[in-house]
Amino acid sequence: MRQDEDGGFLVAGGVYLTRNVYVEVARTGLGQAQTRVEYTIRPRLVLITSFLGNGDQRVSLRWRRETD
């Protein structure tokens, strides 16, 4: 369980299809479905696509930084 972008809660489960591809299916507290695919381009660079139950789609590119 984690918070979504609107401050509500998500119940989610996911699986790695390959070492670089992660697929997650979630349901918000309001009952909306969400599917998210993360593709690791480089060790710290990740392309994320999200598909919401209402038809919205999002694409983002994230740079992950390791901290101690």
C-alpha positions in Angstrom: 0.0 0.0 0.0 1.3 3.5 -0.9 0.0 7.0 -1.6 -1.1 8.1 -5.0 -0.4 11.5 -6.6 -3.7 12.9 -5.1 -2.8 11.9 -1.5 -5.2 8.9 -1.5 -4.1 5.3 -1.0 -3.3 2.6 -3.6 -3.4 -1.1 -3.2 -0.9 -2.5 -5.7 0.8 -5.7 -6.8 3.5 -6.1 -9.5 5.9 -8.5 -11.1 9.2 -8.2 -13.1 8.6 -9.7 -16.5 12.3 -9.4 -17.3 15.2 -7.8 -15.4 14.4 -4.5 -17.0 10.5 -4.5 -17.2 8.2 -4.2 -14.2 4.4 -4.3 -14.5 2.1 -3.2 -11.7 -1.7 -3.2 -11.3 -3.3 -1.0 -8.7 -6.6 0.1 -7.4 -7.2 3.5 -5.8 -9.2 4.1 -2.7 -12.0 5.4 -5.0 -12.0 2.1 -6.9 -10.2 3.3 -10.0 -7.9 0.8 -11.8 -4.3 1.8 -12.8 -1.7 -0.1 -14.7 1.9 1.0 -14.6 4.9 -0.3 -16.7 8.5 0.6 -15.7 11.3 0.0 -18.3 14.9 0.4 -17.0 16.8 2.0 -19.9 20.1 2.4 -17.9 20.8 1.4 -14.3 19.5 4.8 -13.0 17.2 5.9 -15.9 13.7 4.5 -15.9 10.8 5.2 -18.4 7.4 4.9 -16.7 4.0 4.7 -18.4 0.7 4.7 -16.5 -2.7 3.9 -17.8 -5.7 4.9 -15.6 -9.2 3.4 -15.7 -10.7 6.7 -16.9 -8.6 6.6 -20.1 -5.8 8.9 -18.9 -2.3 8.0 -19.9 1.0 9.3 -18.5 4.6 8.9 -19.5 7.5 10.0 -17.4 11.3 9.6 -17.4 13.0 9.3 -14.0 16.6 9.5 -12.9 17.2 7.5 -9.8 19.9 8.5 -7.4 21.3 6.3 -4.7 21.8 7.8 -1.3 23.5 6.5 1.8 
